[in-house]
Amino acid sequence: MKHIFYILFLFLGITASAATPEKHTHLYAVKGADSLYLDHYISPVEGKRPCMMFVFGGGFVGGQRDNEMYSKYFNFLTDNGYDVVSIDYRLGLKSLSSTPDISMKDVISLLNNAINMAVEDLFSATLYVLENAVEWQIDTRQIVTSGSSAGAITVLQAENALCNLTPSAAVLPADFRYAGVLSYAGAIFSLKGEPKWKRTPAPIMFFHGSADRQVPYGKATMFGIGFYGPKFLVKEFNKQEWPHWFYDIEYHTHDIAGLPMFQNHNEILTFLTDFVKERRPLTITTTVRDKALKKVDTKFKIMDYFEANYAR
């Protein structure tokens, strides 16, 4: 009988830890024909709380801020004291599939515009959180961003824009900085060669697989235009001794855009504790070699990414 009660206790404990957090939906901006909403998931922890802002993936073509696939990730964060704010953003490439015979030049222009719009919307959503921080009991010194795939591109691009004091970042208070960034298969897009950083970036945790054909793991450029992935970025981060954690999974694919949110909770929590809360100046590279993954070609050209994302 004691054994039965023990099992019941464990079951109830697991159920309680996975309880759905309180959620409120807010209209944070109207931009042209787009009404942009955010979902605020409230942690049960009392007092001021850190906040994780999440940007979904979908190639700037689709995706949803409240997709059920993210619920376990959101629950994990709220269980550990973080409020979560999952945002809409304008999908600048959603008309791409209906555009016949589009050239790479046109794709580059549309992609650059789509990324810029997503960054602008993230900044607008961040401003909305800052304006409501007192009522929501958000610690504005501990606002972290995370994103998957296109969302990961957005949060990395936003951090770079904030460090470079770009006009899009001017909507935020002059002294505002994100406390950390979590990138699940992201990269930085540039039209002007290697990304520059006028100010020290927030601590960043990069998750990426070396066999990703959708978002570059290293560098994929043509005449200085293209993507700079974490394998490339961490060279500068190491040189400057900027806090970061590169979780490098050999021969893994674009699945890393989602898997860490379900399989790497311990690592994510360590990053949030050591890098964000305690602000430890750490530089870490974790190289994972999974024998279950077959060795594949990891040298892709920019046309490979073009075909993987936009070929019809």
C-alpha positions as CSV (number, residue, x, y, z in Angstrom):
1,M,0.0,0.0,0.0
2,K,2.8,2.4,0.9
3,H,4.3,1.7,-2.6
4,I,1.0,2.6,-4.2
5,F,0.9,5.9,-2.3
6,Y,4.5,6.6,-3.2
7,I,3.7,6.2,-6.9
8,L,0.6,8.3,-6.6
9,F,2.7,11.0,-4.9
10,L,5.2,11.0,-7.7
11,F,2.5,11.1,-10.3
12,L,0.8,14.1,-8.6
13,G,4.2,15.8,-8.2
14,I,5.0,15.4,-11.9
15,T,1.5,16.6,-12.8
16,A,1.9,19.7,-10.6
17,S,5.3,20.6,-12.0
18,A,3.8,20.4,-15.5
19,A,0.8,22.5,-14.6
20,T,-0.3,24.9,-17.3
21,P,0.7,28.5,-16.3
22,E,-1.7,31.4,-16.2
23,K,-1.8,33.0,-19.6
24,H,-2.9,36.5,-20.8
25,T,-3.0,37.7,-24.4
26,H,-2.3,41.3,-25.3
27,L,-2.4,43.4,-28.5
28,Y,1.1,45.0,-28.4
29,A,1.2,46.7,-31.8
30,V,-0.7,47.4,-35.0
31,K,1.5,47.8,-38.1
32,G,-0.3,48.4,-41.3
33,A,-2.8,45.6,-41.8
34,D,-1.1,43.4,-39.1
35,S,-2.4,43.3,-35.5
36,L,0.4,41.8,-33.4
37,Y,-0.3,39.9,-30.2
38,L,1.8,38.4,-27.5
39,D,1.0,35.7,-24.9
40,H,2.2,36.3,-21.4
41,Y,2.6,33.1,-19.4
42,I,3.0,33.9,-15.7
43,S,5.3,32.0,-13.4
44,P,3.8,31.0,-10.0
45,V,6.9,32.3,-8.3
46,E,6.2,35.3,-6.1
47,G,7.9,38.7,-6.4
48,K,9.8,40.2,-9.4
49,R,10.6,37.6,-12.0
50,P,12.9,37.4,-15.0
51,C,11.2,37.2,-18.4
52,M,11.9,35.0,-21.5
53,M,10.8,36.5,-24.8
54,F,10.3,33.8,-27.4
55,V,10.2,34.1,-31.2
56,F,8.8,31.1,-33.1
57,G,10.3,29.6,-36.2
58,G,8.9,29.0,-39.7
59,G,11.2,30.5,-42.3
60,F,9.5,33.9,-42.0
61,V,6.7,32.2,-44.0
62,G,4.6,30.7,-41.2
63,G,4.5,29.6,-37.6
64,Q,2.4,30.5,-34.5
65,R,3.3,32.1,-31.2
66,D,1.0,29.6,-29.4
67,N,1.9,26.4,-31.2
68,E,1.3,23.5,-28.9
69,M,4.8,22.2,-29.6
70,Y,6.3,25.0,-27.5
71,S,4.1,24.3,-24.4
72,K,6.6,22.0,-22.7
73,Y,9.4,24.6,-23.1
74,F,7.1,27.4,-21.7
75,N,6.1,25.2,-18.8
76,F,9.8,24.4,-18.0
77,L,10.6,28.1,-18.0
78,T,7.6,29.1,-15.8
79,D,8.3,26.2,-13.4
80,N,11.8,27.7,-13.0
81,G,10.7,31.2,-12.2
82,Y,10.6,32.8,-15.6
83,D,7.6,34.6,-17.1
84,V,7.4,33.8,-20.8
85,V,6.3,36.3,-23.5
86,S,5.7,34.6,-26.9
87,I,5.2,37.1,-29.7
88,D,3.6,37.5,-33.1
89,Y,5.8,39.2,-35.8
90,R,5.2,40.1,-39.4
91,L,6.0,37.2,-41.8
92,G,7.9,39.0,-44.5
93,L,8.3,36.0,-46.8
94,K,4.8,34.5,-46.6
95,S,4.0,35.6,-50.1
96,L,7.2,34.0,-51.5
97,S,5.5,30.7,-52.4
98,S,3.1,32.5,-54.7
99,T,5.9,34.4,-56.5
100,P,6.9,32.6,-59.7
101,D,10.4,32.4,-61.0
102,I,11.9,34.5,-58.2
103,S,15.7,35.3,-58.5
104,M,18.2,34.9,-55.7
105,K,18.7,38.7,-55.8
106,D,15.0,39.2,-55.1
107,V,15.1,36.5,-52.4
108,I,18.0,38.3,-50.7
109,S,16.1,41.6,-50.7
110,L,12.9,40.0,-49.4
111,L,14.8,38.1,-46.8
112,N,16.7,41.1,-45.5
113,N,13.4,43.0,-45.3
114,A,11.7,40.1,-43.5
115,I,14.4,39.8,-40.9
116,N,14.4,43.6,-40.3
117,M,10.6,43.6,-39.8
118,A,10.9,40.7,-37.3
119,V,13.6,42.5,-35.3
120,E,11.5,45.7,-35.3
121,D,8.5,43.7,-34.0
122,L,10.6,42.0,-31.3
123,F,11.8,45.5,-30.1
124,S,8.1,46.7,-30.1
125,A,7.1,43.7,-28.0
126,T,10.0,44.3,-25.7
127,L,8.9,47.9,-25.2
128,Y,5.4,46.7,-24.4
129,V,6.9,44.4,-21.7
130,L,8.9,47.3,-20.3
131,E,5.9,49.5,-20.2
132,N,4.0,46.9,-18.2
133,A,6.9,45.6,-16.1
134,V,5.7,47.1,-12.8
135,E,2.2,45.6,-13.1
136,W,3.5,42.3,-14.4
137,Q,6.3,42.2,-11.8
138,I,9.0,41.7,-14.4
139,D,12.6,42.3,-13.5
140,T,13.7,44.5,-16.5
141,R,17.4,43.7,-15.8
142,Q,16.7,40.1,-16.6
143,I,14.8,40.0,-19.9
144,V,16.2,37.2,-22.1
145,T,15.3,36.4,-25.7
146,S,15.1,33.0,-27.3
147,G,14.1,31.8,-30.7
148,S,13.9,28.8,-33.0
149,S,15.2,28.8,-36.6
150,A,13.8,32.1,-38.1
151,G,13.1,33.1,-34.5
152,A,16.7,32.4,-33.6
153,I,17.9,34.5,-36.6
154,T,15.6,37.3,-35.2
155,V,17.0,37.2,-31.7
156,L,20.6,37.1,-32.8
157,Q,20.0,39.9,-35.4
158,A,18.2,41.9,-32.7
159,E,21.1,41.6,-30.3
160,N,23.5,42.7,-33.0
161,A,21.3,45.7,-33.9
162,L,21.0,46.7,-30.2
163,C,24.8,46.5,-29.8
164,N,25.3,48.6,-33.0
165,L,22.7,51.2,-31.9
166,T,20.7,50.9,-35.2
167,P,17.7,53.1,-35.8
168,S,15.3,50.1,-35.2
169,A,16.7,49.8,-31.6
170,A,16.0,53.5,-30.9
171,V,12.5,52.5,-29.8
172,L,13.9,51.0,-26.6
173,P,15.3,53.0,-23.7
174,A,18.9,54.1,-24.2
175,D,20.1,52.1,-21.3
176,F,18.2,48.9,-22.0
177,R,20.1,45.7,-22.7
178,Y,18.9,42.1,-23.0
179,A,20.3,39.9,-20.2
180,G,20.9,36.9,-22.5
181,V,20.1,35.3,-25.8
182,L,19.3,31.6,-26.6
183,S,19.6,30.7,-30.3
184,Y,18.2,27.4,-31.5
185,A,19.7,27.0,-35.0
186,G,20.2,30.7,-35.8
187,A,22.6,32.9,-37.6
188,I,23.2,36.6,-38.4
189,F,22.4,37.9,-41.9
190,S,24.5,40.7,-43.3
191,L,24.6,42.7,-46.5
192,K,27.9,44.3,-45.6
193,G,30.3,41.5,-44.7
194,E,31.3,40.1,-41.3
195,P,29.0,41.3,-38.5
196,K,30.4,44.1,-36.3
197,W,29.7,44.8,-32.6
198,K,30.1,48.3,-31.3
199,R,29.1,47.2,-27.8
200,T,29.7,43.9,-26.0
201,P,26.8,41.6,-26.7
202,A,24.7,39.9,-24.0
203,P,25.7,36.3,-23.1
204,I,24.6,34.0,-25.9
205,M,23.9,30.3,-25.9
206,F,24.2,28.9,-29.4
207,F,22.7,25.5,-30.3
208,H,23.5,24.3,-33.8
209,G,24.2,21.1,-35.8
210,S,27.0,21.0,-38.3
211,A,24.8,19.4,-41.0
212,D,22.1,22.1,-41.0
213,R,21.1,22.8,-44.6
214,Q,18.6,25.5,-43.7
215,V,20.4,27.9,-41.5
216,P,24.2,28.0,-41.8
217,Y,26.3,26.5,-39.1
218,G,29.4,28.4,-40.3
219,K,29.5,31.0,-43.0
220,A,27.4,31.0,-46.2
221,T,28.1,34.2,-48.2
222,M,28.5,35.5,-51.7
223,F,30.3,38.8,-52.2
224,G,30.0,39.5,-48.5
225,I,26.2,39.0,-48.5
226,G,24.8,36.1,-46.5
227,F,24.6,34.3,-43.2
228,Y,27.2,34.0,-40.4
229,G,26.4,31.1,-38.1
230,P,27.7,30.3,-34.7
231,K,30.8,28.4,-35.8
232,F,32.0,31.6,-37.4
233,L,30.6,34.0,-34.7
234,V,32.3,32.3,-31.8
235,K,35.7,33.0,-33.2
236,E,35.2,36.6,-32.5
237,F,33.5,35.9,-29.2
238,N,36.5,33.9,-28.1
239,K,38.9,36.5,-29.3
240,Q,37.1,39.2,-27.4
241,E,36.3,36.9,-24.4
242,W,32.6,37.7,-24.6
243,P,30.5,35.3,-22.5
244,H,28.9,32.6,-24.6
245,W,28.2,28.9,-24.7
246,F,28.4,27.1,-28.1
247,Y,26.6,23.8,-28.0
248,D,28.0,22.2,-31.1
249,I,26.3,19.0,-32.3
250,E,28.3,17.2,-35.0
251,Y,26.4,15.9,-38.1
252,H,23.1,17.0,-36.7
253,T,20.5,18.7,-38.9
254,H,18.1,21.6,-38.6
255,D,16.2,19.5,-36.0
256,I,18.3,21.4,-33.5
257,A,15.8,24.3,-34.1
258,G,13.5,22.4,-31.8
259,L,15.2,19.6,-29.9
260,P,17.0,21.6,-27.2
261,M,13.8,23.0,-26.0
262,F,12.8,19.4,-25.0
263,Q,16.1,17.6,-24.4
264,N,18.5,20.2,-23.0
265,H,16.6,21.7,-20.0
266,N,19.6,21.2,-17.7
267,E,22.0,23.0,-20.0
268,I,19.5,25.8,-20.6
269,L,18.9,26.2,-16.9
270,T,22.6,26.3,-16.2
271,F,23.0,29.1,-18.8
272,L,20.2,31.1,-17.2
273,T,21.7,30.6,-13.8
274,D,25.4,31.1,-14.5
275,F,25.4,33.5,-17.4
276,V,22.2,35.5,-16.8
277,K,21.5,35.6,-13.1
278,E,25.0,35.3,-11.7
279,R,26.7,37.1,-14.8
280,R,29.7,34.8,-14.7
281,P,32.1,35.7,-17.6
282,L,32.3,32.2,-19.0
283,T,33.2,31.0,-22.5
284,I,32.2,27.4,-23.1
285,T,32.2,25.1,-26.2
286,T,30.5,21.8,-25.8
287,T,31.1,19.5,-28.7
288,V,28.6,16.6,-29.0
289,R,29.4,13.6,-31.1
290,D,26.5,11.2,-31.3
291,K,27.5,7.8,-32.8
292,A,23.9,7.3,-33.9
293,L,24.3,10.1,-36.4
294,K,25.8,9.2,-39.7
295,K,28.8,11.1,-41.0
296,V,27.5,13.4,-43.8
297,D,28.8,16.2,-45.9
298,T,28.8,19.4,-43.9
299,K,30.2,21.7,-46.6
300,F,27.3,23.6,-48.2
301,K,27.2,26.4,-50.7
302,I,24.9,29.3,-50.5
303,M,22.8,27.7,-53.3
304,D,22.3,24.6,-51.1
305,Y,20.6,26.8,-48.5
306,F,18.6,28.6,-51.2
307,E,17.3,25.3,-52.5
308,A,16.6,23.9,-49.0
309,N,14.5,26.8,-48.0
310,Y,12.9,28.2,-51.2
311,A,13.1,25.7,-54.0
312,R,9.6,24.7,-55.2
